[in-house]
């Protein structure tokens, strides 16, 4: 779980996911990566680290959402995780879909949520569709929801991916999705995406537009 300036939302998010994981997984670590937050987020996270033995907090310099996820993947791999599950810290990822997600792990090495409906605004929905088209034209891979933060991937897949994502890749989650599709295929399950519980999005709508051509070029280069 990457976190940046989420003091308004992160406590409720941690509590609901801690409960969900404890009810559905026997052995897990909830690794929370503080990406250089400037508010009281880190203090809140440290409190939860003391409260729950399953929680591990990593404080790191700001590198952006996507690269923080890559950092987290590598931490998980280094610590022997068999499955790596990624979620955001803003309350948009609803735990109620998690049991269905893990029910497919006996036959699939990558299970992603598809944001079939969402409460975070029409613009974000349209941008997600454009990302799908951009990704397809740049790579030839049709990825239904390439930037969704609700994803469960087996270590055997991620071991082949993390080293292929350049540090300069702005929206790294999209490239991870493309490479996952190529290597293992993706099992999609429909999810509803909640509105943010507080704060502001770390990846702004304008950022997608501003970096659109850069994303297209980087995807073509990475998939060549």
C-alpha positions, 0 to 999 in steps of 0.5 A: 500500500503506497501512501502519500499525504493521506492523514484524512483517510489512512486510519479507516483504510488500514483498519478495514484492510487489516480486518479483511486480510486477517479473515481471509489469509493465514499468513500475511504482511501489510506493507505500507510505504510512506512516499515522503508524506508532508502531513501527519501520515507517517505518525499515524502509520507508526501507531498502526505498526505498534498496534498490529504485528502484521503491519510493516511501515517503510518510510522512503523519499518521494518517488511517485505512486508507480515507482513506490509500487515497484519498490514495494514489489521488490520488498515483498519479493526479497522477503519471500512473499508468494503473492503480492497484493496492491491497493491504494490508501485513499479508501477507493479499494473496497475489501469486499471483493478480496475473497473473490480475488483470491478464489481465482489463485488456484488457476491464475497467476494474476488477478486484477479488479476491473473498475466496472463502476466508479464514484470518483468522477466521469473524467477519471473514468474516461481517462481510464478508457483512453489509457486502455486505448493508448496501451493497446496501440503502443504495445498491442496488448489489450489490458482492460484497466491498466492502471487499476490499483487492485491487483494480486500477482504471484511472485513468479510473475513479478520476478520477471517484471520489476527489473524491466520497469525503468526508474523514469517510467512515470505511470509504472503500474501501466507497464506492470499490467502490460508485462503481466498480460504478456507473461501470465495473462490476467483474470479480471473480476468486476469491482466498484471503485469508491470515491476518495475518503479524503485528501487529493489524488496523488496522480492528478487528472491533468498528469495523465493528459500531460504525460500522455505522449511520454507514456505512449513512447515509453510503452512502445520502447518497453514492449519492443 
